[in-house]
């Protein structure tokens, strides 16, 4: 099995300030260091992300996006439903985010 790629994009509430957007964005990136594997205790995901800068005009109001990579479906399942750092982050994001777009895939599987 190849890696699982988890794409996430946020559209913020109109009331969300730039400082709050920065907090959410930097907090998402910090998950790479905060999330720990439940058995091995080490880092088990990678996170990259940033602000939309596409000139194409198809962002549909989504301002920030991230790509999270997992070695297995089991790692993704733990992250989504049980990882304490991720669960805490979801509480923070929920106060500022109006809409979320998520798209997961396994490399090369069509």
TITI-143176 format. One record per residue (C-alpha): residue in one letter; z, y negated, x negated. Coordinates in steps of 0.2 Angstrom, whole numbers, padded with zeros to 4 digits. Example, Ala and Ser with C-alpha at 12.3 -4.5 7.8 and 13.67 -1.06 7.14 Angstrom:
ATOM  residu      w      v      u
ATOM       A   0039   0022  -0062
ATOM       S   0036   0005  -0068
//
This chain:
ATOM  residu      w      v      u
ATOM       X   0000   0000   0000
ATOM       X  -0004  -0017  -0006
ATOM       X   0007  -0033  -0004
ATOM       X   0011  -0041   0012
ATOM       X   0006  -0060   0013
ATOM       X   0016  -0070   0026
ATOM       X   0008  -0087   0030
ATOM       X   0018  -0100   0039
ATOM       X   0014  -0118   0045
ATOM       X   0025  -0130   0053
ATOM       X   0021  -0144   0065
ATOM       X   0036  -0156   0066
ATOM       X   0044  -0164   0081
ATOM       X   0039  -0183   0083
ATOM       X   0057  -0187   0079
ATOM       X   0058  -0178   0063
ATOM       X   0059  -0191   0048
ATOM       X   0050  -0189   0032
ATOM       X   0067  -0186   0023
ATOM       X   0070  -0172   0036
ATOM       X   0053  -0165   0033
ATOM       X   0056  -0165   0014
ATOM       X   0073  -0156   0017
ATOM       X   0064  -0142   0027
ATOM       X   0050  -0140   0014
ATOM       X   0061  -0139  -0001
ATOM       X   0073  -0128   0008
ATOM       X   0059  -0116   0012
ATOM       X   0054  -0116  -0006
ATOM       X   0072  -0112  -0011
ATOM       X   0072  -0096  -0001
ATOM       X   0063  -0088  -0016
ATOM       X   0079  -0090  -0026
ATOM       X   0091  -0088  -0012
ATOM       X   0085  -0072  -0003
ATOM       X   0091  -0056  -0012
ATOM       X   0085  -0038  -0009
ATOM       X   0098  -0029   0001
ATOM       X   0099  -0014  -0011
ATOM       X   0093  -0020  -0028
ATOM       X   0101  -0037  -0026
ATOM       X   0087  -0046  -0035
ATOM       X   0073  -0057  -0030
ATOM       X   0061  -0048  -0018
ATOM       X   0048  -0062  -0013
ATOM       X   0038  -0076  -0019
ATOM       X   0036  -0093  -0010
ATOM       X   0023  -0106  -0013
ATOM       X   0019  -0121  -0001
ATOM       X   0017  -0139   0001
ATOM       X   0010  -0153   0012
ATOM       X  -0008  -0152   0020
ATOM       X  -0020  -0162   0010
ATOM       X  -0036  -0154   0017
ATOM       X  -0050  -0167   0020
ATOM       X  -0058  -0156   0033
ATOM       X  -0048  -0162   0048
ATOM       X  -0043  -0145   0055
ATOM       X  -0024  -0145   0052
ATOM       X  -0021  -0147   0071
ATOM       X  -0005  -0157   0067
ATOM       X   0002  -0144   0055
ATOM       X   0009  -0154   0040
ATOM       X   0017  -0141   0029
ATOM       X   0012  -0123   0025
ATOM       X   0019  -0109   0014
ATOM       X   0014  -0092   0008
ATOM       X   0027  -0079   0006
ATOM       X   0023  -0063  -0003
ATOM       X   0032  -0046  -0001
ATOM       X   0030  -0030  -0010
ATOM       X   0032  -0019   0006
ATOM       X   0033  -0020   0025
ATOM       X   0051  -0015   0023
ATOM       X   0055  -0030   0013
ATOM       X   0046  -0041   0026
ATOM       X   0056  -0033   0040
ATOM       X   0072  -0037   0031
ATOM       X   0067  -0055   0027
ATOM       X   0062  -0058   0045
ATOM       X   0077  -0050   0054
ATOM       X   0092  -0048   0042
ATOM       X   0091  -0059   0026
ATOM       X   0106  -0071   0028
ATOM       X   0097  -0085   0018
ATOM       X   0082  -0084   0029
ATOM       X   0092  -0084   0045
ATOM       X   0101  -0099   0039
ATOM       X   0085  -0108   0035
ATOM       X   0078  -0104   0053
ATOM       X   0093  -0113   0060
ATOM       X   0089  -0129   0050
ATOM       X   0070  -0128   0053
ATOM       X   0073  -0125   0072
ATOM       X   0081  -0143   0073
ATOM       X   0065  -0151   0066
ATOM       X   0050  -0140   0070
ATOM       X   0040  -0142   0086
ATOM       X   0028  -0128   0083
ATOM       X   0025  -0113   0070
ATOM       X   0010  -0104   0066
ATOM       X   0012  -0087   0057
ATOM       X  -0001  -0075   0051
ATOM       X   0003  -0060   0040
ATOM       X  -0010  -0048   0032
ATOM       X  -0011  -0034   0019
ATOM       X  -0023  -0039   0005
ATOM       X  -0041  -0032   0008
ATOM       X  -0037  -0023   0025
ATOM       X  -0049  -0028   0038
//
